[in-house]
Amino acid sequence: MGLLLRGFLLKLVGQVEHHIGRRTLVLHVDKGQLPSISAEVTDRRLQPIGKLVEIFGNVQTPYATVLCYTPRKFVRGEKVYIK
């Protein structure tokens, strides 16, 4: 699934499940759309959030961690993307 915004096709990475501290996010990712490690993650407004640093969990329900560039607040369920 993708989102076309300002000429960029954004690929849905997943949804925010938890935040750990002020700079680490845990995402629930789609098992059919696993992103690559060190991919830059953005919000729906193309604002860079951080880098994907790890994919973990089982095959049916994978999760990923993102190290944010700056401290930010996120709402559980917020969708995040890669270009």
HTML snippet that shows the backbone in 3Dmol.js (N, CA, C, O; Angstrom):
<script src="https://3Dmol.org/build/3Dmol-min.js"></script>
<div id="view" style="width:600px;height:400px;position:relative"></div>
<script>
const pdb = `
ATOM      1  N   MET A   1       0.847  -1.157   0.000  1.00  0.00           N
ATOM      2  CA  MET A   1       0.000   0.000   0.000  1.00  0.00           C
ATOM      3  C   MET A   1       0.899   1.228   0.000  1.00  0.00           C
ATOM      4  O   MET A   1       1.870   1.283   0.755  1.00  0.00           O
ATOM      5  N   GLY A   2       0.595   2.190  -0.819  1.00  0.00           N
ATOM      6  CA  GLY A   2       1.399   3.392  -0.897  1.00  0.00           C
ATOM      7  C   GLY A   2       0.532   4.636  -0.845  1.00  0.00           C
ATOM      8  O   GLY A   2      -0.684   4.568  -1.022  1.00  0.00           O
ATOM      9  N   LEU A   3       1.154   5.746  -0.605  1.00  0.00           N
ATOM     10  CA  LEU A   3       0.496   7.030  -0.537  1.00  0.00           C
ATOM     11  C   LEU A   3       1.275   7.976  -1.426  1.00  0.00           C
ATOM     12  O   LEU A   3       2.474   8.161  -1.219  1.00  0.00           O
ATOM     13  N   LEU A   4       0.626   8.584  -2.415  1.00  0.00           N
ATOM     14  CA  LEU A   4       1.289   9.523  -3.295  1.00  0.00           C
ATOM     15  C   LEU A   4       1.118  10.923  -2.718  1.00  0.00           C
ATOM     16  O   LEU A   4      -0.005  11.404  -2.564  1.00  0.00           O
ATOM     17  N   LEU A   5       2.233  11.576  -2.399  1.00  0.00           N
ATOM     18  CA  LEU A   5       2.196  12.891  -1.781  1.00  0.00           C
ATOM     19  C   LEU A   5       3.327  13.734  -2.334  1.00  0.00           C
ATOM     20  O   LEU A   5       4.492  13.344  -2.254  1.00  0.00           O
ATOM     21  N   ARG A   6       2.994  14.882  -2.894  1.00  0.00           N
ATOM     22  CA  ARG A   6       3.977  15.822  -3.460  1.00  0.00           C
ATOM     23  C   ARG A   6       4.953  15.142  -4.416  1.00  0.00           C
ATOM     24  O   ARG A   6       6.144  15.456  -4.418  1.00  0.00           O
ATOM     25  N   GLY A   7       4.454  14.217  -5.225  1.00  0.00           N
ATOM     26  CA  GLY A   7       5.294  13.550  -6.203  1.00  0.00           C
ATOM     27  C   GLY A   7       6.101  12.383  -5.663  1.00  0.00           C
ATOM     28  O   GLY A   7       6.847  11.756  -6.415  1.00  0.00           O
ATOM     29  N   PHE A   8       5.973  12.078  -4.386  1.00  0.00           N
ATOM     30  CA  PHE A   8       6.683  10.948  -3.783  1.00  0.00           C
ATOM     31  C   PHE A   8       5.690   9.830  -3.495  1.00  0.00           C
ATOM     32  O   PHE A   8       4.588  10.077  -3.005  1.00  0.00           O
ATOM     33  N   LEU A   9       6.084   8.613  -3.798  1.00  0.00           N
ATOM     34  CA  LEU A   9       5.280   7.458  -3.418  1.00  0.00           C
ATOM     35  C   LEU A   9       5.808   6.965  -2.076  1.00  0.00           C
ATOM     36  O   LEU A   9       6.934   6.479  -1.978  1.00  0.00           O
ATOM     37  N   LEU A  10       4.987   7.095  -1.057  1.00  0.00           N
ATOM     38  CA  LEU A  10       5.373   6.665   0.280  1.00  0.00           C
ATOM     39  C   LEU A  10       4.851   5.264   0.538  1.00  0.00           C
ATOM     40  O   LEU A  10       3.693   4.963   0.247  1.00  0.00           O
ATOM     41  N   LYS A  11       5.697   4.417   1.078  1.00  0.00           N
ATOM     42  CA  LYS A  11       5.332   3.050   1.412  1.00  0.00           C
ATOM     43  C   LYS A  11       5.042   3.002   2.909  1.00  0.00           C
ATOM     44  O   LYS A  11       5.855   3.438   3.724  1.00  0.00           O
ATOM     45  N   LEU A  12       3.884   2.473   3.256  1.00  0.00           N
ATOM     46  CA  LEU A  12       3.507   2.358   4.662  1.00  0.00           C
ATOM     47  C   LEU A  12       4.434   1.374   5.361  1.00  0.00           C
ATOM     48  O   LEU A  12       4.555   0.225   4.936  1.00  0.00           O
ATOM     49  N   VAL A  13       5.086   1.814   6.425  1.00  0.00           N
ATOM     50  CA  VAL A  13       5.948   0.935   7.225  1.00  0.00           C
ATOM     51  C   VAL A  13       5.106   0.247   8.278  1.00  0.00           C
ATOM     52  O   VAL A  13       5.186  -0.970   8.445  1.00  0.00           O
ATOM     53  N   GLY A  14       4.301   1.017   8.989  1.00  0.00           N
ATOM     54  CA  GLY A  14       3.488   0.443  10.050  1.00  0.00           C
ATOM     55  C   GLY A  14       2.864   1.527  10.898  1.00  0.00           C
ATOM     56  O   GLY A  14       2.768   2.687  10.497  1.00  0.00           O
ATOM     57  N   GLN A  15       2.443   1.118  12.079  1.00  0.00           N
ATOM     58  CA  GLN A  15       1.794   2.030  13.010  1.00  0.00           C
ATOM     59  C   GLN A  15       2.540   2.036  14.332  1.00  0.00           C
ATOM     60  O   GLN A  15       3.091   1.023  14.763  1.00  0.00           O
ATOM     61  N   VAL A  16       2.545   3.194  14.961  1.00  0.00           N
ATOM     62  CA  VAL A  16       3.208   3.349  16.252  1.00  0.00           C
ATOM     63  C   VAL A  16       2.449   2.532  17.303  1.00  0.00           C
ATOM     64  O   VAL A  16       1.239   2.680  17.468  1.00  0.00           O
ATOM     65  N   GLU A  17       3.175   1.681  18.001  1.00  0.00           N
ATOM     66  CA  GLU A  17       2.608   0.902  19.099  1.00  0.00           C
ATOM     67  C   GLU A  17       3.007   1.488  20.453  1.00  0.00           C
ATOM     68  O   GLU A  17       2.164   1.653  21.335  1.00  0.00           O
ATOM     69  N   HIS A  18       4.295   1.803  20.613  1.00  0.00           N
ATOM     70  CA  HIS A  18       4.816   2.306  21.886  1.00  0.00           C
ATOM     71  C   HIS A  18       5.960   3.275  21.612  1.00  0.00           C
ATOM     72  O   HIS A  18       6.546   3.272  20.529  1.00  0.00           O
ATOM     73  N   HIS A  19       6.262   4.086  22.585  1.00  0.00           N
ATOM     74  CA  HIS A  19       7.514   4.844  22.549  1.00  0.00           C
ATOM     75  C   HIS A  19       8.288   4.501  23.810  1.00  0.00           C
ATOM     76  O   HIS A  19       7.718   4.348  24.890  1.00  0.00           O
ATOM     77  N   ILE A  20       9.587   4.385  23.649  1.00  0.00           N
ATOM     78  CA  ILE A  20      10.466   4.041  24.765  1.00  0.00           C
ATOM     79  C   ILE A  20      11.369   5.242  24.980  1.00  0.00           C
ATOM     80  O   ILE A  20      12.154   5.601  24.102  1.00  0.00           O
ATOM     81  N   GLY A  21      11.264   5.846  26.112  1.00  0.00           N
ATOM     82  CA  GLY A  21      12.025   7.077  26.344  1.00  0.00           C
ATOM     83  C   GLY A  21      11.498   8.181  25.433  1.00  0.00           C
ATOM     84  O   GLY A  21      10.303   8.250  25.146  1.00  0.00           O
ATOM     85  N   ARG A  22      12.392   9.027  24.990  1.00  0.00           N
ATOM     86  CA  ARG A  22      11.980  10.160  24.156  1.00  0.00           C
ATOM     87  C   ARG A  22      12.383  10.004  22.698  1.00  0.00           C
ATOM     88  O   ARG A  22      11.941  10.782  21.852  1.00  0.00           O
ATOM     89  N   ARG A  23      13.227   9.000  22.381  1.00  0.00           N
ATOM     90  CA  ARG A  23      13.719   8.918  21.016  1.00  0.00           C
ATOM     91  C   ARG A  23      13.591   7.546  20.357  1.00  0.00           C
ATOM     92  O   ARG A  23      14.137   7.342  19.273  1.00  0.00           O
ATOM     93  N   THR A  24      12.888   6.605  20.976  1.00  0.00           N
ATOM     94  CA  THR A  24      12.749   5.283  20.385  1.00  0.00           C
ATOM     95  C   THR A  24      11.272   4.935  20.230  1.00  0.00           C
ATOM     96  O   THR A  24      10.492   5.052  21.175  1.00  0.00           O
ATOM     97  N   LEU A  25      10.900   4.506  19.022  1.00  0.00           N
ATOM     98  CA  LEU A  25       9.538   4.080  18.732  1.00  0.00           C
ATOM     99  C   LEU A  25       9.520   2.592  18.448  1.00  0.00           C
ATOM    100  O   LEU A  25      10.465   2.043  17.882  1.00  0.00           O
ATOM    101  N   VAL A  26       8.445   1.949  18.844  1.00  0.00           N
ATOM    102  CA  VAL A  26       8.194   0.560  18.464  1.00  0.00           C
ATOM    103  C   VAL A  26       6.995   0.589  17.524  1.00  0.00           C
ATOM    104  O   VAL A  26       5.935   1.117  17.859  1.00  0.00           O
ATOM    105  N   LEU A  27       7.184   0.008  16.334  1.00  0.00           N
ATOM    106  CA  LEU A  27       6.142  -0.015  15.318  1.00  0.00           C
ATOM    107  C   LEU A  27       5.637  -1.431  15.111  1.00  0.00           C
ATOM    108  O   LEU A  27       6.403  -2.390  15.205  1.00  0.00           O
ATOM    109  N   HIS A  28       4.364  -1.559  14.832  1.00  0.00           N
ATOM    110  CA  HIS A  28       3.819  -2.828  14.358  1.00  0.00           C
ATOM    111  C   HIS A  28       3.861  -2.735  12.841  1.00  0.00           C
ATOM    112  O   HIS A  28       3.214  -1.865  12.258  1.00  0.00           O
ATOM    113  N   VAL A  29       4.624  -3.629  12.186  1.00  0.00           N
ATOM    114  CA  VAL A  29       4.800  -3.550  10.737  1.00  0.00           C
ATOM    115  C   VAL A  29       3.997  -4.644  10.039  1.00  0.00           C
ATOM    116  O   VAL A  29       3.693  -5.684  10.622  1.00  0.00           O
ATOM    117  N   ASP A  30       3.664  -4.384   8.787  1.00  0.00           N
ATOM    118  CA  ASP A  30       2.936  -5.342   7.961  1.00  0.00           C
ATOM    119  C   ASP A  30       3.890  -6.435   7.513  1.00  0.00           C
ATOM    120  O   ASP A  30       4.951  -6.143   6.960  1.00  0.00           O
ATOM    121  N   LYS A  31       3.526  -7.700   7.744  1.00  0.00           N
ATOM    122  CA  LYS A  31       4.430  -8.801   7.427  1.00  0.00           C
ATOM    123  C   LYS A  31       4.724  -8.911   5.939  1.00  0.00           C
ATOM    124  O   LYS A  31       5.742  -9.491   5.561  1.00  0.00           O
ATOM    125  N   GLY A  32       3.868  -8.373   5.091  1.00  0.00           N
ATOM    126  CA  GLY A  32       4.092  -8.424   3.657  1.00  0.00           C
ATOM    127  C   GLY A  32       4.884  -7.236   3.124  1.00  0.00           C
ATOM    128  O   GLY A  32       5.253  -7.221   1.950  1.00  0.00           O
ATOM    129  N   GLN A  33       5.150  -6.248   3.962  1.00  0.00           N
ATOM    130  CA  GLN A  33       5.819  -5.022   3.537  1.00  0.00           C
ATOM    131  C   GLN A  33       6.997  -4.690   4.442  1.00  0.00           C
ATOM    132  O   GLN A  33       7.142  -3.541   4.860  1.00  0.00           O
ATOM    133  N   LEU A  34       7.831  -5.657   4.751  1.00  0.00           N
ATOM    134  CA  LEU A  34       8.938  -5.405   5.675  1.00  0.00           C
ATOM    135  C   LEU A  34       9.934  -4.414   5.073  1.00  0.00           C
ATOM    136  O   LEU A  34      10.419  -4.624   3.961  1.00  0.00           O
ATOM    137  N   PRO A  35      10.237  -3.354   5.785  1.00  0.00           N
ATOM    138  CA  PRO A  35      11.208  -2.366   5.299  1.00  0.00           C
ATOM    139  C   PRO A  35      12.637  -2.849   5.534  1.00  0.00           C
ATOM    140  O   PRO A  35      12.866  -3.807   6.272  1.00  0.00           O
ATOM    141  N   SER A  36      13.578  -2.185   4.908  1.00  0.00           N
ATOM    142  CA  SER A  36      14.981  -2.542   5.115  1.00  0.00           C
ATOM    143  C   SER A  36      15.530  -1.815   6.343  1.00  0.00           C
ATOM    144  O   SER A  36      15.065  -0.736   6.709  1.00  0.00           O
ATOM    145  N   ILE A  37      16.520  -2.430   6.960  1.00  0.00           N
ATOM    146  CA  ILE A  37      17.188  -1.814   8.108  1.00  0.00           C
ATOM    147  C   ILE A  37      17.882  -0.543   7.633  1.00  0.00           C
ATOM    148  O   ILE A  37      18.414  -0.508   6.523  1.00  0.00           O
ATOM    149  N   SER A  38      17.883   0.467   8.434  1.00  0.00           N
ATOM    150  CA  SER A  38      18.448   1.802   8.216  1.00  0.00           C
ATOM    151  C   SER A  38      17.662   2.638   7.209  1.00  0.00           C
ATOM    152  O   SER A  38      18.165   3.654   6.728  1.00  0.00           O
ATOM    153  N   ALA A  39      16.431   2.226   6.885  1.00  0.00           N
ATOM    154  CA  ALA A  39      15.563   3.041   6.036  1.00  0.00           C
ATOM    155  C   ALA A  39      15.138   4.282   6.820  1.00  0.00           C
ATOM    156  O   ALA A  39      14.907   4.214   8.027  1.00  0.00           O
ATOM    157  N   GLU A  40      15.039   5.411   6.127  1.00  0.00           N
ATOM    158  CA  GLU A  40      14.590   6.643   6.785  1.00  0.00           C
ATOM    159  C   GLU A  40      13.070   6.637   6.861  1.00  0.00           C
ATOM    160  O   GLU A  40      12.387   6.452   5.854  1.00  0.00           O
ATOM    161  N   VAL A  41      12.555   6.839   8.054  1.00  0.00           N
ATOM    162  CA  VAL A  41      11.123   6.815   8.310  1.00  0.00           C
ATOM    163  C   VAL A  41      10.609   8.254   8.371  1.00  0.00           C
ATOM    164  O   VAL A  41      11.230   9.127   8.977  1.00  0.00           O
ATOM    165  N   THR A  42       9.445   8.483   7.721  1.00  0.00           N
ATOM    166  CA  THR A  42       8.848   9.821   7.709  1.00  0.00           C
ATOM    167  C   THR A  42       7.403   9.744   8.192  1.00  0.00           C
ATOM    168  O   THR A  42       6.812   8.667   8.266  1.00  0.00           O
ATOM    169  N   ASP A  43       6.852  10.905   8.516  1.00  0.00           N
ATOM    170  CA  ASP A  43       5.429  10.952   8.817  1.00  0.00           C
ATOM    171  C   ASP A  43       4.670  11.237   7.518  1.00  0.00           C
ATOM    172  O   ASP A  43       5.275  11.291   6.448  1.00  0.00           O
ATOM    173  N   ARG A  44       3.369  11.416   7.607  1.00  0.00           N
ATOM    174  CA  ARG A  44       2.577  11.603   6.395  1.00  0.00           C
ATOM    175  C   ARG A  44       2.810  12.959   5.729  1.00  0.00           C
ATOM    176  O   ARG A  44       2.385  13.170   4.593  1.00  0.00           O
ATOM    177  N   ARG A  45       3.476  13.873   6.420  1.00  0.00           N
ATOM    178  CA  ARG A  45       3.798  15.191   5.853  1.00  0.00           C
ATOM    179  C   ARG A  45       5.219  15.248   5.306  1.00  0.00           C
ATOM    180  O   ARG A  45       5.736  16.329   5.020  1.00  0.00           O
ATOM    181  N   LEU A  46       5.858  14.072   5.159  1.00  0.00           N
ATOM    182  CA  LEU A  46       7.225  13.925   4.658  1.00  0.00           C
ATOM    183  C   LEU A  46       8.280  14.472   5.601  1.00  0.00           C
ATOM    184  O   LEU A  46       9.417  14.701   5.189  1.00  0.00           O
ATOM    185  N   GLN A  47       7.924  14.683   6.856  1.00  0.00           N
ATOM    186  CA  GLN A  47       8.893  15.140   7.847  1.00  0.00           C
ATOM    187  C   GLN A  47       9.695  13.931   8.326  1.00  0.00           C
ATOM    188  O   GLN A  47       9.104  12.961   8.799  1.00  0.00           O
ATOM    189  N   PRO A  48      11.023  13.964   8.216  1.00  0.00           N
ATOM    190  CA  PRO A  48      11.827  12.821   8.675  1.00  0.00           C
ATOM    191  C   PRO A  48      11.655  12.587  10.176  1.00  0.00           C
ATOM    192  O   PRO A  48      11.693  13.524  10.973  1.00  0.00           O
ATOM    193  N   ILE A  49      11.467  11.331  10.539  1.00  0.00           N
ATOM    194  CA  ILE A  49      11.313  10.952  11.940  1.00  0.00           C
ATOM    195  C   ILE A  49      12.608  10.361  12.472  1.00  0.00           C
ATOM    196  O   ILE A  49      13.095  10.770  13.526  1.00  0.00           O
ATOM    197  N   GLY A  50      13.171   9.393  11.738  1.00  0.00           N
ATOM    198  CA  GLY A  50      14.375   8.728  12.198  1.00  0.00           C
ATOM    199  C   GLY A  50      14.730   7.566  11.301  1.00  0.00           C
ATOM    200  O   GLY A  50      14.238   7.452  10.179  1.00  0.00           O
ATOM    201  N   LYS A  51      15.602   6.692  11.818  1.00  0.00           N
ATOM    202  CA  LYS A  51      16.072   5.521  11.065  1.00  0.00           C
ATOM    203  C   LYS A  51      15.537   4.244  11.704  1.00  0.00           C
ATOM    204  O   LYS A  51      15.482   4.120  12.928  1.00  0.00           O
ATOM    205  N   LEU A  52      15.149   3.305  10.861  1.00  0.00           N
ATOM    206  CA  LEU A  52      14.729   1.996  11.327  1.00  0.00           C
ATOM    207  C   LEU A  52      15.976   1.216  11.718  1.00  0.00           C
ATOM    208  O   LEU A  52      16.884   1.051  10.904  1.00  0.00           O
ATOM    209  N   VAL A  53      16.028   0.737  12.952  1.00  0.00           N
ATOM    210  CA  VAL A  53      17.254   0.103  13.436  1.00  0.00           C
ATOM    211  C   VAL A  53      17.128  -1.394  13.705  1.00  0.00           C
ATOM    212  O   VAL A  53      18.142  -2.086  13.800  1.00  0.00           O
ATOM    213  N   GLU A  54      15.893  -1.911  13.829  1.00  0.00           N
ATOM    214  CA  GLU A  54      15.751  -3.324  14.151  1.00  0.00           C
ATOM    215  C   GLU A  54      14.361  -3.816  13.779  1.00  0.00           C
ATOM    216  O   GLU A  54      13.376  -3.091  13.915  1.00  0.00           O
ATOM    217  N   ILE A  55      14.294  -5.055  13.308  1.00  0.00           N
ATOM    218  CA  ILE A  55      13.023  -5.740  13.093  1.00  0.00           C
ATOM    219  C   ILE A  55      13.051  -6.976  13.992  1.00  0.00           C
ATOM    220  O   ILE A  55      14.030  -7.722  13.996  1.00  0.00           O
ATOM    221  N   PHE A  56      11.986  -7.188  14.743  1.00  0.00           N
ATOM    222  CA  PHE A  56      11.960  -8.302  15.684  1.00  0.00           C
ATOM    223  C   PHE A  56      10.554  -8.860  15.807  1.00  0.00           C
ATOM    224  O   PHE A  56       9.615  -8.313  15.228  1.00  0.00           O
ATOM    225  N   GLY A  57      10.402  -9.933  16.549  1.00  0.00           N
ATOM    226  CA  GLY A  57       9.112 -10.578  16.745  1.00  0.00           C
ATOM    227  C   GLY A  57       9.003 -11.802  15.867  1.00  0.00           C
ATOM    228  O   GLY A  57       9.976 -12.212  15.233  1.00  0.00           O
ATOM    229  N   ASN A  58       7.819 -12.387  15.830  1.00  0.00           N
ATOM    230  CA  ASN A  58       7.659 -13.574  15.004  1.00  0.00           C
ATOM    231  C   ASN A  58       7.218 -13.195  13.593  1.00  0.00           C
ATOM    232  O   ASN A  58       6.963 -12.026  13.301  1.00  0.00           O
ATOM    233  N   VAL A  59       7.133 -14.190  12.732  1.00  0.00           N
ATOM    234  CA  VAL A  59       6.848 -13.946  11.317  1.00  0.00           C
ATOM    235  C   VAL A  59       5.442 -13.390  11.108  1.00  0.00           C
ATOM    236  O   VAL A  59       5.229 -12.570  10.215  1.00  0.00           O
ATOM    237  N   GLN A  60       4.501 -13.818  11.908  1.00  0.00           N
ATOM    238  CA  GLN A  60       3.114 -13.383  11.742  1.00  0.00           C
ATOM    239  C   GLN A  60       2.853 -11.962  12.246  1.00  0.00           C
ATOM    240  O   GLN A  60       2.007 -11.259  11.694  1.00  0.00           O
ATOM    241  N   THR A  61       3.569 -11.535  13.287  1.00  0.00           N
ATOM    242  CA  THR A  61       3.359 -10.192  13.840  1.00  0.00           C
ATOM    243  C   THR A  61       4.704  -9.523  14.093  1.00  0.00           C
ATOM    244  O   THR A  61       5.136  -9.431  15.242  1.00  0.00           O
ATOM    245  N   PRO A  62       5.373  -9.053  13.042  1.00  0.00           N
ATOM    246  CA  PRO A  62       6.675  -8.410  13.233  1.00  0.00           C
ATOM    247  C   PRO A  62       6.543  -6.986  13.790  1.00  0.00           C
ATOM    248  O   PRO A  62       5.535  -6.304  13.602  1.00  0.00           O
ATOM    249  N   TYR A  63       7.596  -6.579  14.476  1.00  0.00           N
ATOM    250  CA  TYR A  63       7.702  -5.228  15.019  1.00  0.00           C
ATOM    251  C   TYR A  63       9.030  -4.642  14.573  1.00  0.00           C
ATOM    252  O   TYR A  63       9.935  -5.368  14.164  1.00  0.00           O
ATOM    253  N   ALA A  64       9.139  -3.333  14.654  1.00  0.00           N
ATOM    254  CA  ALA A  64      10.387  -2.662  14.301  1.00  0.00           C
ATOM    255  C   ALA A  64      10.627  -1.539  15.295  1.00  0.00           C
ATOM    256  O   ALA A  64       9.687  -0.989  15.869  1.00  0.00           O
ATOM    257  N   THR A  65      11.902  -1.204  15.493  1.00  0.00           N
ATOM    258  CA  THR A  65      12.240  -0.040  16.314  1.00  0.00           C
ATOM    259  C   THR A  65      12.830   1.038  15.425  1.00  0.00           C
ATOM    260  O   THR A  65      13.563   0.760  14.476  1.00  0.00           O
ATOM    261  N   VAL A  66      12.493   2.264  15.754  1.00  0.00           N
ATOM    262  CA  VAL A  66      12.980   3.441  15.037  1.00  0.00           C
ATOM    263  C   VAL A  66      13.663   4.345  16.044  1.00  0.00           C
ATOM    264  O   VAL A  66      13.092   4.673  17.083  1.00  0.00           O
ATOM    265  N   LEU A  67      14.893   4.748  15.732  1.00  0.00           N
ATOM    266  CA  LEU A  67      15.604   5.719  16.554  1.00  0.00           C
ATOM    267  C   LEU A  67      15.323   7.091  15.964  1.00  0.00           C
ATOM    268  O   LEU A  67      15.749   7.390  14.848  1.00  0.00           O
ATOM    269  N   CYS A  68      14.608   7.924  16.708  1.00  0.00           N
ATOM    270  CA  CYS A  68      14.190   9.242  16.215  1.00  0.00           C
ATOM    271  C   CYS A  68      15.351  10.222  16.228  1.00  0.00           C
ATOM    272  O   CYS A  68      16.222  10.161  17.096  1.00  0.00           O
ATOM    273  N   TYR A  69      15.354  11.124  15.257  1.00  0.00           N
ATOM    274  CA  TYR A  69      16.387  12.153  15.178  1.00  0.00           C
ATOM    275  C   TYR A  69      16.292  13.136  16.339  1.00  0.00           C
ATOM    276  O   TYR A  69      17.312  13.550  16.889  1.00  0.00           O
ATOM    277  N   THR A  70      15.070  13.510  16.713  1.00  0.00           N
ATOM    278  CA  THR A  70      14.847  14.442  17.818  1.00  0.00           C
ATOM    279  C   THR A  70      13.698  13.908  18.677  1.00  0.00           C
ATOM    280  O   THR A  70      12.879  13.126  18.196  1.00  0.00           O
ATOM    281  N   PRO A  71      13.634  14.320  19.931  1.00  0.00           N
ATOM    282  CA  PRO A  71      12.515  13.889  20.775  1.00  0.00           C
ATOM    283  C   PRO A  71      11.190  14.403  20.206  1.00  0.00           C
ATOM    284  O   PRO A  71      11.067  15.581  19.869  1.00  0.00           O
ATOM    285  N   ARG A  72      10.211  13.518  20.103  1.00  0.00           N
ATOM    286  CA  ARG A  72       8.891  13.874  19.582  1.00  0.00           C
ATOM    287  C   ARG A  72       7.829  13.086  20.319  1.00  0.00           C
ATOM    288  O   ARG A  72       8.109  12.048  20.919  1.00  0.00           O
ATOM    289  N   LYS A  73       6.620  13.586  20.268  1.00  0.00           N
ATOM    290  CA  LYS A  73       5.478  12.860  20.829  1.00  0.00           C
ATOM    291  C   LYS A  73       4.726  12.202  19.674  1.00  0.00           C
ATOM    292  O   LYS A  73       4.540  12.805  18.617  1.00  0.00           O
ATOM    293  N   PHE A  74       4.302  10.978  19.886  1.00  0.00           N
ATOM    294  CA  PHE A  74       3.545  10.246  18.893  1.00  0.00           C
ATOM    295  C   PHE A  74       2.295   9.662  19.533  1.00  0.00           C
ATOM    296  O   PHE A  74       2.265   9.358  20.725  1.00  0.00           O
ATOM    297  N   VAL A  75       1.281   9.518  18.720  1.00  0.00           N
ATOM    298  CA  VAL A  75       0.028   8.934  19.166  1.00  0.00           C
ATOM    299  C   VAL A  75       0.008   7.472  18.736  1.00  0.00           C
ATOM    300  O   VAL A  75       0.380   7.157  17.606  1.00  0.00           O
ATOM    301  N   ARG A  76      -0.415   6.589  19.607  1.00  0.00           N
ATOM    302  CA  ARG A  76      -0.516   5.174  19.259  1.00  0.00           C
ATOM    303  C   ARG A  76      -1.443   5.034  18.052  1.00  0.00           C
ATOM    304  O   ARG A  76      -2.531   5.609  18.028  1.00  0.00           O
ATOM    305  N   GLY A  77      -1.011   4.276  17.065  1.00  0.00           N
ATOM    306  CA  GLY A  77      -1.799   4.078  15.857  1.00  0.00           C
ATOM    307  C   GLY A  77      -1.416   5.007  14.716  1.00  0.00           C
ATOM    308  O   GLY A  77      -1.878   4.825  13.590  1.00  0.00           O
ATOM    309  N   GLU A  78      -0.572   6.007  14.995  1.00  0.00           N
ATOM    310  CA  GLU A  78      -0.129   6.929  13.949  1.00  0.00           C
ATOM    311  C   GLU A  78       0.665   6.145  12.894  1.00  0.00           C
ATOM    312  O   GLU A  78       1.542   5.351  13.233  1.00  0.00           O
ATOM    313  N   LYS A  79       0.351   6.373  11.628  1.00  0.00           N
ATOM    314  CA  LYS A  79       1.016   5.663  10.549  1.00  0.00           C
ATOM    315  C   LYS A  79       2.313   6.362  10.178  1.00  0.00           C
ATOM    316  O   LYS A  79       2.391   7.590  10.169  1.00  0.00           O
ATOM    317  N   VAL A  80       3.336   5.560   9.869  1.00  0.00           N
ATOM    318  CA  VAL A  80       4.617   6.108   9.436  1.00  0.00           C
ATOM    319  C   VAL A  80       5.023   5.421   8.132  1.00  0.00           C
ATOM    320  O   VAL A  80       4.597   4.301   7.852  1.00  0.00           O
ATOM    321  N   TYR A  81       5.848   6.104   7.341  1.00  0.00           N
ATOM    322  CA  TYR A  81       6.157   5.704   5.971  1.00  0.00           C
ATOM    323  C   TYR A  81       7.647   5.748   5.684  1.00  0.00           C
ATOM    324  O   TYR A  81       8.428   6.310   6.452  1.00  0.00           O
ATOM    325  N   ILE A  82       8.033   5.138   4.551  1.00  0.00           N
ATOM    326  CA  ILE A  82       9.366   5.328   3.967  1.00  0.00           C
ATOM    327  C   ILE A  82       9.158   5.752   2.529  1.00  0.00           C
ATOM    328  O   ILE A  82       8.128   5.454   1.925  1.00  0.00           O
ATOM    329  N   LYS A  83      10.152   6.459   1.978  1.00  0.00           N
ATOM    330  CA  LYS A  83      10.071   6.893   0.570  1.00  0.00           C
ATOM    331  C   LYS A  83      10.467   5.771  -0.337  1.00  0.00           C
ATOM    332  O   LYS A  83      10.464   5.933  -1.557  1.00  0.00           O
TER     333      LYS A  83
END
`;
const viewer = $3Dmol.createViewer("view");
viewer.addModel(pdb, "pdb");
viewer.setStyle({}, {cartoon: {color: "spectrum"}});
viewer.zoomTo();
viewer.render();
</script>
